[in-house]
């Protein structure tokens, strides 16, 4: 499954290529609605894709004459197997050389820092998950995290209660653990 690179409604042209890719993926995921499974994307160099895979580039709507196309094109990968822990799944990935980076979008429940002091001690993972899911201050968040082979990172966070493109928070260090796991998919 692939995702077209529609620069007409996407992020601002001044954003870095990686930020543009993260915001494009966030916008795509937003269009699918909430309560979606995690989605994995390969990030490929758009110019390289056009020259080496012109048929695929045409399928993605990447016209060779379009100078406004984003430098990185996200290509959605096969579904992540249901029931497989994300860290285990990411440990099985090996990217071909043509892939410049990768991105993952995933939904999670999050608590504000003020709730950390009230977390019961000694909960196993399942009990902690239940406790967070039942907490009155929990918030649903969609995280989109991307890394490039060169170590560059970018993230976008969107809260379900503030589900608007104007409310998306971006930054390289917002989800460091997930960025580390994605970066590890490029290690030999």
C-alpha positions as CSV (number, residue, x, y, z in Angstrom):
1,X,0.0,0.0,0.0
2,X,1.4,3.4,-0.8
3,X,0.5,7.0,0.0
4,X,0.5,9.8,-2.5
5,X,2.7,12.8,-1.9
6,X,0.2,15.7,-2.2
7,X,2.1,18.9,-1.6
8,X,-0.9,21.1,-2.4
9,X,-2.4,20.7,1.1
10,X,0.6,19.5,3.0
11,X,3.1,21.1,5.3
12,X,4.8,24.4,4.6
13,X,7.5,24.4,2.0
14,X,10.0,25.9,4.5
15,X,9.9,22.8,6.8
16,X,12.8,20.4,6.6
17,X,12.3,17.4,4.3
18,X,11.9,15.1,7.4
19,X,9.5,17.4,9.1
20,X,7.5,17.6,5.8
21,X,7.4,13.8,5.6
22,X,6.3,13.4,9.3
23,X,3.5,16.0,8.9
24,X,2.4,14.4,5.6
25,X,2.1,11.0,7.4
26,X,0.3,12.6,10.3
27,X,-2.2,14.2,7.9
28,X,-2.7,10.9,6.1
29,X,-3.3,9.0,9.4
30,X,-5.7,11.8,10.5
31,X,-7.7,11.2,7.4
32,X,-8.1,7.5,8.4
33,X,-9.6,8.5,11.8
34,X,-8.7,7.3,15.3
35,X,-8.5,3.7,16.7
36,X,-6.2,2.6,13.9
37,X,-3.4,0.1,14.1
38,X,0.2,1.2,14.0
39,X,1.5,1.9,10.4
40,X,5.0,1.7,9.1
41,X,6.4,3.7,6.2
42,X,9.6,3.6,4.2
43,X,11.0,7.1,3.4
44,X,12.5,7.2,-0.1
45,X,14.3,10.0,-1.9
46,X,11.7,11.3,-4.4
47,X,14.2,12.1,-7.2
48,X,15.8,8.7,-6.9
49,X,12.4,7.1,-6.9
50,X,11.5,8.9,-10.1
51,X,14.7,7.9,-11.9
52,X,14.9,4.3,-10.7
53,X,11.2,3.3,-10.4
54,X,9.3,5.6,-12.8
55,X,6.2,3.3,-12.9
56,X,5.9,3.4,-9.1
57,X,6.5,7.1,-9.1
58,X,3.6,7.6,-11.5
59,X,1.4,5.3,-9.3
60,X,2.3,7.6,-6.4
61,X,1.4,10.7,-8.4
62,X,4.9,11.9,-8.5
63,X,5.0,13.7,-11.9
64,X,8.6,14.2,-13.1
65,X,7.8,17.8,-14.0
66,X,6.5,18.6,-10.5
67,X,9.3,20.7,-8.9
68,X,7.2,21.2,-5.7
69,X,7.2,17.5,-4.8
70,X,8.6,16.8,-1.3
71,X,12.2,15.5,-1.2
72,X,11.1,12.4,0.7
73,X,8.2,10.2,-0.3
74,X,6.5,8.0,2.4
75,X,5.6,4.5,1.2
76,X,3.3,2.6,3.5
77,X,4.5,-0.9,4.2
78,X,2.5,-4.1,4.9
79,X,0.4,-4.2,8.0
80,X,2.2,-4.9,11.3
81,X,1.0,-8.3,12.4
82,X,-1.7,-8.1,15.0
83,X,-0.7,-9.2,18.5
84,X,3.0,-8.8,17.8
85,X,4.7,-6.4,20.3
86,X,6.0,-3.4,18.4
87,X,9.5,-3.7,19.7
88,X,9.7,-7.3,18.6
89,X,8.3,-6.4,15.2
90,X,10.8,-3.6,14.7
91,X,13.6,-6.0,15.6
92,X,12.8,-8.1,12.5
93,X,13.1,-5.2,10.0
94,X,16.0,-4.8,7.6
95,X,15.7,-2.0,5.0
96,X,17.2,-2.1,1.5
97,X,19.8,0.6,0.6
98,X,17.2,2.6,-1.4
99,X,15.3,3.4,1.7
100,X,16.6,6.7,3.2
101,X,14.6,6.5,6.4
102,X,11.5,5.1,8.0
103,X,8.5,6.3,10.0
104,X,5.9,4.8,12.3
105,X,2.6,6.2,13.4
106,X,1.0,4.7,16.5
107,X,-1.8,5.6,18.9
108,X,-1.2,5.4,22.7
109,X,-2.8,6.5,26.0
110,X,-0.8,9.1,27.8
111,X,-1.0,10.7,31.3
112,X,0.0,14.2,32.3
113,X,3.2,14.4,34.4
114,X,1.1,15.3,37.4
115,X,-0.3,11.7,37.4
116,X,3.1,10.0,37.7
117,X,3.2,10.3,41.4
118,X,-0.1,8.4,41.8
119,X,1.0,5.3,39.7
120,X,0.6,2.3,42.0
121,X,3.9,0.5,42.8
122,X,4.4,-3.1,41.6
123,X,2.0,-3.3,38.6
124,X,2.9,-5.6,35.8
125,X,2.6,-4.3,32.2
126,X,-1.0,-5.5,31.8
127,X,-2.1,-4.0,35.1
128,X,-0.4,-0.7,34.4
129,X,-2.1,-0.6,31.0
130,X,-5.5,-1.1,32.6
131,X,-4.7,1.5,35.3
132,X,-3.8,4.1,32.6
133,X,-6.8,3.3,30.5
134,X,-9.1,3.9,33.5
135,X,-7.4,7.1,34.7
136,X,-9.6,10.1,34.4
137,X,-6.8,12.3,33.1
138,X,-5.7,10.0,30.3
139,X,-5.4,11.4,26.8
140,X,-5.2,9.6,23.5
141,X,-2.3,10.6,21.3
142,X,-1.2,9.7,17.8
143,X,2.6,9.7,17.5
144,X,4.3,9.8,14.2
145,X,8.1,9.3,14.5
146,X,10.6,9.3,11.6
147,X,14.3,8.7,11.4
148,X,16.8,8.9,8.5
149,X,19.9,6.7,8.0
150,X,22.1,9.8,8.9
151,X,20.5,9.9,12.4
152,X,18.1,12.8,11.8
153,X,14.9,12.5,13.7
154,X,11.5,14.1,13.8
155,X,8.2,13.5,15.6
156,X,4.6,14.8,15.4
157,X,2.1,14.4,18.3
158,X,-1.6,14.9,17.9
159,X,-4.0,14.7,20.8
160,X,-7.4,13.2,20.1
161,X,-9.1,16.0,22.0
162,X,-7.3,18.6,19.9
163,X,-7.6,16.8,16.6
164,X,-6.6,19.7,14.3
165,X,-3.6,20.3,12.0
166,X,-3.0,23.5,13.9
167,X,-2.6,21.6,17.2
168,X,0.1,19.1,16.0
169,X,3.3,19.4,18.1
170,X,6.5,18.6,16.3
171,X,10.1,18.2,17.5
172,X,13.0,15.9,17.1
173,X,13.1,14.6,20.7
174,X,9.4,14.2,21.6
175,X,9.4,10.3,21.5
176,X,13.1,9.3,22.0
177,X,12.4,5.6,22.8
178,X,10.5,5.1,19.6
179,X,13.0,7.0,17.6
180,X,15.8,4.8,19.0
181,X,13.9,1.7,18.0
182,X,13.3,3.0,14.5
183,X,17.0,4.0,14.1
184,X,18.0,0.4,15.2
185,X,16.2,-0.9,12.0
186,X,19.1,0.6,10.0
187,X,21.9,-1.0,12.0
188,X,23.6,-4.1,10.5
